[in-house]
């Protein structure tokens, strides 16, 4: 069977779909991956066939927009500057390459081109929700706000593709009539309240085993020289992170702790780091977090899942999208805490981390949740769903 996977967003948004694609390919399916050129290397190194629907240049421009990192404007930025421009290239690729009766589409809700292709070409589509927050958007009280953002771009695209859309509940329309899947476990969400009809929860789609990864020699040496460090990352696309990293270094100094800073953008990193703190543009989190004492980050669901699997505490500074909801869930699970951007100052960060790292109840709960990952087989569940569509 031909499987066309389409996703846009951060590195954490891409990894779950890469893992699914690799698992499907091992089952013998013909898998192709449509996405953003920023993550082409990650996708192709996993052995998947990649096609671009959003350029690196355009992604770079969007990432520099301050509005992308504000809760009130982030969704509009993504709809108008990412999801809409990628819709026609996505639709055209699917229309040209699908095999009637032998093709399945897999994508998140916001991949407009995949949903239009399902509607016009009648191809089975699995809508994938990476986080519980996506299901909350289906609630009636949120529809008006979402429809106001979606109405103009979706209807303009519909006219170009000769598809008439309903005027109400456009977000609901974006969810596939074929099947909906939540890529998180029921212990993380509250399925009785947030699931919709004919929805399956699979668990976080990350491999059970920690991969054998050759870490950079400098990082390997650093890790071996002292106690486990705290990892700090505001997300792979965050372009206004200088204050975050300056504060993080000062908080480490106050705590007397070691730190690892992660960001593709070196200009955000303080120029003279102490010996107790090191910086890398990129390190695979699944290999690093097992050797760390805590993670401070933005609350993205992909990064969240990796830290839960590693069994370490979370300190979350949410900025937009599902991050606030994920942070609240981590707090209720007693594995982390939340700090606002305004509160992210050295003393507050140091105090918050000190409480998390030294809490016996947090340590116990982190270990208990990490064990759950050994009991689940989410990738197999997702593949089986796709296999029967």
C-alpha positions as CSV (number, residue, x, y, z in Angstrom):
1,X,0.0,0.0,0.0
2,X,1.1,3.6,-0.7
3,X,1.2,5.8,2.4
4,X,1.6,9.5,2.0
5,X,2.5,11.2,5.3
6,X,2.3,15.0,5.5
7,X,3.3,17.2,8.4
8,X,4.6,20.7,9.1
9,X,5.7,22.4,12.3
10,X,8.6,21.9,14.7
11,X,11.2,19.1,14.9
12,X,9.1,17.7,17.8
13,X,6.0,17.7,15.4
14,X,8.0,15.8,12.8
15,X,9.6,13.0,14.8
16,X,6.4,11.1,15.7
17,X,5.5,10.9,12.0
18,X,9.1,9.9,11.0
19,X,8.8,7.0,13.6
20,X,5.4,6.0,12.1
21,X,6.8,6.2,8.6
22,X,9.8,4.0,9.5
23,X,7.5,1.4,11.1
24,X,5.2,1.3,8.1
25,X,8.1,0.9,5.8
26,X,9.3,-2.1,7.8
27,X,5.9,-3.6,7.3
28,X,6.4,-3.4,3.5
29,X,4.4,-0.3,2.7
30,X,5.6,2.3,0.2
31,X,6.0,5.4,2.3
32,X,6.6,9.0,1.1
33,X,6.9,12.0,3.4
34,X,5.9,15.5,2.5
35,X,7.2,18.3,4.7
36,X,9.4,21.3,5.4
37,X,13.0,21.5,4.1
38,X,14.2,22.4,7.5
39,X,13.8,18.8,8.5
40,X,14.7,17.1,5.2
41,X,17.9,15.6,6.7
42,X,16.1,14.1,9.7
43,X,13.5,12.5,7.4
44,X,15.9,11.1,4.7
45,X,18.4,9.8,7.3
46,X,15.6,7.7,8.7
47,X,15.4,6.1,5.3
48,X,12.2,7.8,4.1
49,X,11.5,9.3,0.7
50,X,11.0,13.1,1.1
51,X,9.2,15.7,-1.0
52,X,9.2,19.4,-0.2
53,X,6.0,21.4,0.2
54,X,7.5,24.2,2.3
55,X,10.9,25.7,1.7
56,X,13.7,26.3,4.2
57,X,13.7,30.0,3.2
58,X,10.0,30.4,3.9
59,X,10.3,28.5,7.2
60,X,13.1,30.8,8.3
61,X,11.0,33.9,7.5
62,X,8.1,32.6,9.6
63,X,10.3,31.6,12.5
64,X,11.5,35.3,12.8
65,X,7.9,36.6,13.3
66,X,7.5,37.6,16.9
67,X,3.7,36.9,16.6
68,X,4.5,33.2,16.2
69,X,5.5,33.1,19.8
70,X,2.5,34.9,21.3
71,X,-0.5,32.7,22.3
72,X,-3.0,35.2,20.8
73,X,-1.5,35.3,17.4
74,X,0.4,32.1,16.9
75,X,-2.4,30.1,15.3
76,X,-3.2,32.9,12.7
77,X,0.5,33.1,11.8
78,X,0.7,29.3,11.1
79,X,-2.6,29.3,9.1
80,X,-1.7,32.2,6.9
81,X,2.1,31.8,6.5
82,X,2.6,28.0,6.7
83,X,-0.6,25.8,6.3
84,X,-2.2,27.8,3.5
85,X,0.9,28.2,1.3
86,X,1.7,24.5,1.6
87,X,-1.9,23.4,0.8
88,X,-1.8,23.6,-3.0
89,X,1.6,21.9,-3.4
90,X,0.4,19.2,-1.0
91,X,-2.9,18.6,-2.9
92,X,-1.1,18.6,-6.3
93,X,1.5,16.0,-5.2
94,X,-1.2,13.7,-3.8
95,X,-3.4,14.1,-6.9
96,X,-0.5,13.2,-9.1
97,X,1.0,10.3,-7.1
98,X,-1.9,8.5,-5.3
99,X,-2.9,5.1,-6.4
100,X,-6.7,4.8,-6.5
101,X,-7.9,2.1,-4.0
102,X,-4.4,1.6,-2.7
103,X,-3.4,4.8,-0.9
104,X,-3.8,6.2,2.6
105,X,-3.0,9.7,3.7
106,X,-1.7,10.5,7.3
107,X,-1.5,14.0,8.6
108,X,-2.3,16.3,11.5
109,X,-5.5,18.4,11.4
110,X,-3.9,21.6,10.0
111,X,-2.6,20.0,6.8
112,X,-5.2,21.6,4.5
113,X,-4.0,20.0,1.3
114,X,-4.4,16.4,2.7
115,X,-8.0,17.1,3.8
116,X,-8.9,18.7,0.5
117,X,-7.4,15.6,-1.3
118,X,-9.5,13.3,0.9
119,X,-12.6,15.3,0.1
120,X,-12.1,15.6,-3.7
121,X,-10.3,12.4,-4.5
122,X,-12.0,10.2,-1.8
123,X,-8.7,8.9,-0.4
124,X,-8.8,7.5,3.1
125,X,-7.2,10.0,5.5
126,X,-6.1,9.4,9.1
127,X,-6.2,12.6,11.0
128,X,-3.6,12.5,13.8
129,X,-3.7,14.6,16.9
130,X,-0.3,14.8,18.6
131,X,-1.7,16.3,21.8
132,X,-5.0,16.3,23.8
133,X,-5.4,20.1,23.2
134,X,-6.4,19.3,19.6
135,X,-9.5,17.6,20.8
136,X,-10.5,20.5,23.0
137,X,-10.6,22.6,19.8
138,X,-13.6,20.5,18.7
139,X,-15.6,21.9,21.6
140,X,-18.4,24.3,20.7
141,X,-17.1,27.2,22.7
142,X,-13.8,27.2,20.7
143,X,-15.4,26.9,17.2
144,X,-16.1,30.6,16.7
145,X,-12.5,31.7,17.4
146,X,-11.1,28.9,15.2
147,X,-13.6,29.5,12.4
148,X,-12.7,33.2,12.3
149,X,-9.1,32.3,11.6
150,X,-9.9,29.5,9.1
151,X,-12.8,31.0,7.2
152,X,-11.0,33.1,4.6
153,X,-8.0,30.9,3.8
154,X,-10.0,27.7,3.7
155,X,-12.7,29.1,1.5
156,X,-10.2,30.7,-0.9
157,X,-8.4,27.3,-1.2
158,X,-11.7,25.6,-1.7
159,X,-12.6,27.9,-4.6
160,X,-9.3,27.2,-6.3
161,X,-9.9,23.4,-6.0
162,X,-13.6,23.6,-6.8
163,X,-14.6,22.4,-3.3
164,X,-17.5,24.0,-1.4
165,X,-17.0,24.1,2.3
166,X,-19.6,24.4,5.1
167,X,-19.7,27.8,6.6
168,X,-19.7,26.6,10.2
169,X,-17.3,24.4,12.2
170,X,-14.4,24.5,9.7
171,X,-12.1,23.0,12.3
172,X,-14.5,20.1,12.6
173,X,-14.4,19.7,8.9
174,X,-10.6,19.5,8.9
175,X,-10.8,16.3,11.0
176,X,-11.0,13.4,8.7
177,X,-14.4,11.5,8.3
178,X,-12.3,8.3,7.8
179,X,-10.6,8.0,11.2
180,X,-9.1,10.1,14.0
181,X,-6.2,9.1,16.1
182,X,-4.7,10.6,19.3
183,X,-0.9,9.9,19.6
184,X,-0.8,10.0,23.4
185,X,-1.9,7.5,26.1
186,X,-5.0,7.7,28.2
187,X,-3.0,8.2,31.3
188,X,-1.8,11.5,29.9
189,X,-5.2,12.7,28.7
190,X,-8.7,12.3,30.0
191,X,-10.4,10.4,27.2
192,X,-13.9,10.2,28.8
193,X,-14.2,14.0,28.4
194,X,-12.0,14.8,25.4
195,X,-12.3,11.9,22.9
196,X,-14.8,12.1,20.1
197,X,-16.6,9.3,18.4
198,X,-14.5,6.7,16.6
199,X,-11.2,8.0,17.9
200,X,-8.3,5.7,19.0
201,X,-5.6,6.7,21.5
202,X,-2.3,4.9,20.8
203,X,0.3,6.3,23.1
204,X,3.3,8.4,22.3
205,X,4.8,7.0,19.0
206,X,8.4,6.7,20.1
207,X,10.5,3.5,19.9
208,X,10.7,1.5,23.1
209,X,14.4,1.2,23.2
210,X,16.9,4.1,23.6
211,X,18.8,4.3,20.3
212,X,22.5,3.7,20.3
213,X,23.7,7.2,19.3
214,X,27.2,8.5,19.0
215,X,27.0,11.8,20.9
216,X,29.5,14.5,20.0
217,X,32.9,13.9,21.7
218,X,32.7,17.2,23.5
219,X,29.3,16.4,25.0
220,X,30.4,12.8,25.9
221,X,33.4,14.2,27.7
222,X,31.2,16.8,29.5
223,X,28.7,14.2,30.6
224,X,31.4,12.0,32.1
225,X,33.0,14.8,34.1
226,X,30.4,15.4,36.7
227,X,26.8,15.1,37.8
228,X,23.9,14.9,35.4
229,X,23.2,18.3,33.8
230,X,19.9,20.2,33.4
231,X,18.9,20.5,29.7
232,X,17.5,23.8,28.4
233,X,15.8,24.2,25.0
234,X,13.0,26.7,24.0
235,X,12.2,24.6,20.8
236,X,13.9,24.2,17.4
237,X,12.1,27.2,15.8
238,X,12.3,29.7,18.6
239,X,14.1,32.9,17.3
240,X,13.7,35.1,20.4
241,X,15.6,33.0,22.9
242,X,18.5,35.1,24.1
243,X,16.9,36.1,27.4
244,X,15.9,32.4,28.0
245,X,19.5,31.2,27.7
246,X,21.0,34.1,29.7
247,X,18.6,33.4,32.5
248,X,19.2,29.7,32.3
249,X,22.9,30.1,32.7
250,X,22.4,32.3,35.7
251,X,20.0,29.9,37.2
252,X,22.6,27.1,36.9
253,X,25.1,29.2,38.6
254,X,22.8,29.9,41.5
255,X,22.0,26.2,41.9
256,X,25.6,25.1,41.5
257,X,24.4,22.8,38.7
258,X,25.7,21.9,35.3
259,X,23.7,22.7,32.1
260,X,23.4,21.8,28.4
261,X,21.9,24.5,26.1
262,X,20.3,23.4,22.8
263,X,19.3,25.7,20.0
264,X,19.9,25.9,16.2
265,X,20.6,29.6,16.6
266,X,24.0,30.2,18.1
267,X,23.5,34.0,18.3
268,X,21.1,33.4,21.2
269,X,23.8,31.8,23.4
270,X,25.8,33.9,25.9
271,X,29.3,34.5,24.5
272,X,31.3,33.4,27.5
273,X,29.8,30.2,29.0
274,X,31.2,28.9,32.2
275,X,32.9,25.5,32.2
276,X,29.8,24.1,33.9
277,X,27.6,24.9,30.9
278,X,28.0,23.7,27.3
279,X,26.1,24.5,24.1
280,X,25.1,22.4,21.0
281,X,23.0,23.2,18.0
282,X,21.4,19.8,18.0
283,X,21.6,16.6,20.1
284,X,19.1,13.7,19.9
285,X,17.0,14.2,23.0
286,X,16.2,10.5,23.3
287,X,20.0,9.8,23.8
288,X,20.7,12.9,26.0
289,X,17.7,13.0,28.4
290,X,18.5,9.7,30.0
291,X,21.8,11.2,31.2
292,X,20.2,14.4,32.5
293,X,18.7,15.5,35.8
294,X,15.8,17.7,34.4
295,X,14.5,19.4,31.3
296,X,13.5,23.1,30.9
297,X,11.6,23.7,27.7
298,X,8.6,25.2,25.9
299,X,6.2,22.3,26.5
300,X,6.0,20.9,22.9
301,X,4.4,17.5,23.0
302,X,7.2,15.7,21.2
303,X,9.8,17.0,23.6
304,X,7.4,16.3,26.5
305,X,7.0,12.6,25.5
306,X,10.8,12.2,25.3
307,X,11.3,13.6,28.8
308,X,8.4,11.4,30.2
309,X,10.1,8.3,28.7
310,X,13.4,9.4,30.2
311,X,11.9,9.7,33.6
312,X,13.1,13.2,34.5
313,X,11.3,16.3,35.9
314,X,9.9,19.0,33.6
315,X,10.0,22.8,34.0
316,X,7.8,24.2,31.2
317,X,7.8,27.8,30.0
318,X,4.8,27.7,27.5
319,X,4.4,30.2,24.8
320,X,1.7,29.2,22.4
321,X,-0.3,26.3,20.8
322,X,-0.8,23.2,23.0
323,X,2.1,24.1,25.3
324,X,0.0,25.5,28.2
325,X,-2.3,22.5,28.2
326,X,0.7,20.1,28.2
327,X,2.3,22.0,31.1
328,X,-0.9,21.7,33.1
329,X,-1.1,18.0,32.5
330,X,2.5,17.5,33.6
331,X,1.8,19.4,36.8
332,X,-1.2,17.2,37.5
333,X,0.9,14.1,36.9
334,X,3.4,15.4,39.6
335,X,6.3,15.2,37.2
336,X,6.8,18.9,36.5
337,X,5.8,22.5,36.9
338,X,5.0,25.6,34.8
339,X,6.6,29.0,34.7
340,X,5.5,32.0,32.6
341,X,7.7,33.9,30.3
342,X,7.4,36.9,32.7
343,X,8.5,34.7,35.7
344,X,11.5,33.3,33.8
345,X,14.1,35.1,35.8
346,X,17.2,33.5,37.4
347,X,16.0,33.3,41.0
348,X,12.5,32.0,40.1
349,X,13.9,29.4,37.7
350,X,16.5,28.3,40.2
351,X,14.0,27.9,43.0
352,X,11.6,26.0,40.7
353,X,14.3,23.6,39.6
354,X,15.6,23.0,43.1
355,X,12.1,21.9,44.2
356,X,11.6,19.6,41.3
357,X,15.0,18.0,41.3
358,X,14.9,17.4,45.1
359,X,11.3,16.2,45.4
360,X,10.9,12.5,46.3
361,X,7.3,12.5,45.1
362,X,8.4,13.9,41.7
363,X,11.2,11.4,41.4
364,X,8.9,8.5,42.3
365,X,6.2,9.6,39.8
366,X,8.7,10.2,37.0
367,X,10.0,6.7,37.4
368,X,6.5,5.2,37.5
369,X,5.6,7.0,34.2
370,X,8.8,6.0,32.5
371,X,8.0,2.3,33.2
372,X,4.7,2.7,31.4
373,X,6.6,3.2,28.1
374,X,7.9,-0.3,28.4
375,X,4.4,-1.7,28.6
376,X,3.0,0.1,25.5
377,X,3.5,-0.5,21.8
378,X,2.1,2.7,20.2
379,X,3.8,2.4,16.8
380,X,2.3,-1.0,16.2
381,X,-1.2,0.4,17.2
382,X,-0.8,3.3,14.7
383,X,0.4,1.0,11.9
384,X,-2.4,-1.4,12.4
385,X,-5.0,1.4,12.2
386,X,-3.5,2.7,8.9
387,X,-3.2,-0.9,7.6
388,X,-7.0,-1.4,7.7
389,X,-8.2,2.0,6.4
